Each structure stands twice: as structure tokens, then as C-alpha cells.
Amino acid sequence: MRVWPLVGREAELQEITSTFADGRAAGVVITGEAGVGRTRLVREALSVLPSDGHRTVWAVAPNATSSIPFGAAAVLLPPDWHSHGDRLAALTMITSQVRSGRDRPGW
């Protein structure tokens, strides 16, 4: 697969890597309109962060999961955990998993 060079996004990449390096964040959310280079920026960050000792997880919200609350973040939940429809419990568990840095089997 051909990897396009990262052009014009160096400041965003630097912000992401420095945020992790100084401990200001345990995660990052990239948003923007279609075609602005979100995926390319994330792929570049994912290629750099593991070499700095950071664990990375790719989570995306395709249209198929848009009706599922926190569907994109389901990869961050323990395999046997269930919210029983409690959205706050789901958000709390997702936040806890990100902050703890705990690995999930299969990651």
C-alpha cells in the first residue's frame, strides 16, 4: 500500500506527540470534514507514538455503528462488560480504560 507523505500537518502532529510526551493527555480525538486528511494524520501519529512507548488503539465510527451509543469506542471496553443501556456507565468505563492504560486481550 502506498503511503502518502504528510504535508501541511506537521503542527498538528507535533501537538499530538508533545501532548502524550508531557503527560497532558491519555487520548486524542481527531475531527474534521471529509477529505481534510484526518486519517493520514492519525496514521502518522500511530506510526510515531508506539516508538515512544505509547500504546495505541484505532477506533473509528463508521455509519453502520452510528446508532450504537459509543459504538466507535466499543474496542476500549472489556470483552465481558455490558452497560445495560446506561450511557453514563459506558462513558465512565471507557474513560477509566483510557486513563488506566490497561491492555485488553487481543490488543
Steps between C-alpha positions, in 0.01 A plus 500: 500500500635842408535741791453864408745745656369711785485854363378809680405319823831512683363738767208268577731198516735688732206596725387136521846362577592772750165459679579135562867562578429743784207301639229757429272238343428131492316521169429713199193553283548620144199663334443691179324505167543223246814527294705722732754228584380366836583140416846587369574705813386219728700239311812716533440550873444126546829428325690738730337448841574127552870566450473747789356225722133597465227243448271585211153386402322582176130574560275639227130568472371371166140574404405140584567564871352849513184378676700323775589730791881518524521240219839625382642464851373144550854377428604667827253306716582170673363210293260379772378846609145618428348842566141370520398817315665736749686752281672666796632160613635438149671839486643451848640157409649629174664789685631266767649264240676785318635656819624172642675394181392143571543262214212298374556145374566520129644853503 
